[in-house]
Amino acid sequence: MNSEAISQLFREGMVLLSVVGGPLMAGLLIVGLIMGVLQSATQIQEPSVGAAPRIATVVILAVFLGPWMVERLAKFLQMSMERMAG
């Protein structure tokens, strides 16, 4: 593989990483903002109060989006291996 093909594969991998990780990061951002506002309003500064909803958000999103994420990553891996072999 030449350097142009490698850089194109790297670029596609970074885009895929953004697409696959984006929903998780967006969910964490939304829940983190809501929990931050609630903690500020109620003056509860316990770290575990904010961490538990974020962990639950990641688990729920991973359960629902996991098959789609794995499918996208598997297709990319297969395409990458075919390009390297060919």
CYANA upper distance limits for C-alpha pairs under 8 A (distance plus 0.5 A):
  1 MET  CA      5 ALA  CA      6.68
  1 MET  CA      6 ILE  CA      7.18
  1 MET  CA     84 MET  CA      7.06
  2 ASN  CA      6 ILE  CA      6.91
  3 SER  CA      7 SER  CA      6.59
  4 GLU  CA      8 GLN  CA      6.63
  5 ALA  CA      9 LEU  CA      6.62
  6 ILE  CA     10 PHE  CA      6.61
  7 SER  CA     11 ARG  CA      6.59
  8 GLN  CA     12 GLU  CA      6.69
  9 LEU  CA     13 GLY  CA      6.62
  9 LEU  CA     80 SER  CA      7.75
 10 PHE  CA     14 MET  CA      6.77
 11 ARG  CA     15 VAL  CA      6.81
 12 GLU  CA     16 LEU  CA      6.62
 13 GLY  CA     17 LEU  CA      6.57
 13 GLY  CA     76 PHE  CA      8.19
 14 MET  CA     18 SER  CA      6.77
 15 VAL  CA     19 VAL  CA      6.74
 16 LEU  CA     20 VAL  CA      6.48
 16 LEU  CA     72 ARG  CA      8.35
 16 LEU  CA     73 LEU  CA      8.20
 17 LEU  CA     21 GLY  CA      6.24
 17 LEU  CA     22 GLY  CA      8.40
 18 SER  CA     22 GLY  CA      5.86
 19 VAL  CA     23 PRO  CA      8.03
 20 VAL  CA     24 LEU  CA      8.45
 20 VAL  CA     69 MET  CA      6.23
 20 VAL  CA     72 ARG  CA      8.24
 21 GLY  CA     25 MET  CA      6.74
 22 GLY  CA     26 ALA  CA      6.47
 23 PRO  CA     27 GLY  CA      6.55
 23 PRO  CA     61 LEU  CA      8.48
 24 LEU  CA     28 LEU  CA      6.67
 24 LEU  CA     58 VAL  CA      6.99
 24 LEU  CA     61 LEU  CA      7.13
 24 LEU  CA     62 ALA  CA      8.30
 25 MET  CA     29 LEU  CA      6.52
 26 ALA  CA     30 ILE  CA      6.70
 27 GLY  CA     31 VAL  CA      6.65
 27 GLY  CA     57 THR  CA      7.33
 27 GLY  CA     58 VAL  CA      8.17
 27 GLY  CA     61 LEU  CA      8.38
 28 LEU  CA     32 GLY  CA      6.26
 28 LEU  CA     54 ARG  CA      6.53
 28 LEU  CA     57 THR  CA      7.31
 28 LEU  CA     58 VAL  CA      7.70
 29 LEU  CA     33 LEU  CA      6.58
 30 ILE  CA     34 ILE  CA      6.74
 31 VAL  CA     35 MET  CA      6.52
 31 VAL  CA     53 PRO  CA      7.61
 31 VAL  CA     54 ARG  CA      6.83
 31 VAL  CA     57 THR  CA      8.03
 32 GLY  CA     36 GLY  CA      6.46
 32 GLY  CA     50 GLY  CA      7.77
 32 GLY  CA     54 ARG  CA      7.25
 33 LEU  CA     37 VAL  CA      6.70
 34 ILE  CA     38 LEU  CA      6.67
 35 MET  CA     39 GLN  CA      6.43
 35 MET  CA     50 GLY  CA      6.31
 35 MET  CA     53 PRO  CA      8.46
 36 GLY  CA     40 SER  CA      6.56
 36 GLY  CA     50 GLY  CA      7.85
 37 VAL  CA     41 ALA  CA      6.55
 38 LEU  CA     42 THR  CA      6.57
 39 GLN  CA     43 GLN  CA      5.95
 39 GLN  CA     44 ILE  CA      5.59
 39 GLN  CA     45 GLN  CA      6.77
 39 GLN  CA     50 GLY  CA      8.32
 40 SER  CA     44 ILE  CA      7.45
 40 SER  CA     45 GLN  CA      8.25
 45 GLN  CA     49 VAL  CA      8.40
 46 GLU  CA     50 GLY  CA      7.84
 47 PRO  CA     51 ALA  CA      6.77
 48 SER  CA     52 ALA  CA      6.51
 49 VAL  CA     53 PRO  CA      7.98
 50 GLY  CA     54 ARG  CA      7.35
 51 ALA  CA     55 ILE  CA      6.70
 52 ALA  CA     56 ALA  CA      6.68
 53 PRO  CA     57 THR  CA      6.52
 54 ARG  CA     58 VAL  CA      6.84
 55 ILE  CA     59 VAL  CA      6.79
 56 ALA  CA     60 ILE  CA      6.59
 57 THR  CA     61 LEU  CA      6.53
 58 VAL  CA     62 ALA  CA      6.40
 59 VAL  CA     63 VAL  CA      6.67
 60 ILE  CA     64 PHE  CA      6.85
 61 LEU  CA     65 LEU  CA      6.14
 61 LEU  CA     66 GLY  CA      7.97
 62 ALA  CA     66 GLY  CA      5.28
 63 VAL  CA     67 PRO  CA      8.40
 65 LEU  CA     69 MET  CA      6.62
 66 GLY  CA     70 VAL  CA      6.55
 67 PRO  CA     71 GLU  CA      6.55
 68 TRP  CA     72 ARG  CA      6.77
 69 MET  CA     73 LEU  CA      6.71
 70 VAL  CA     74 ALA  CA      6.45
 71 GLU  CA     75 LYS  CA      6.67
 72 ARG  CA     76 PHE  CA      6.79
 73 LEU  CA     77 LEU  CA      6.67
 74 ALA  CA     78 GLN  CA      6.61
 75 LYS  CA     79 MET  CA      6.58
 76 PHE  CA     80 SER  CA      6.49
 77 LEU  CA     81 MET  CA      6.66
 78 GLN  CA     82 GLU  CA      6.73
 79 MET  CA     83 ARG  CA      6.73
 80 SER  CA     84 MET  CA      6.71
 81 MET  CA     85 ALA  CA      6.60
 82 GLU  CA     86 GLY  CA      6.51
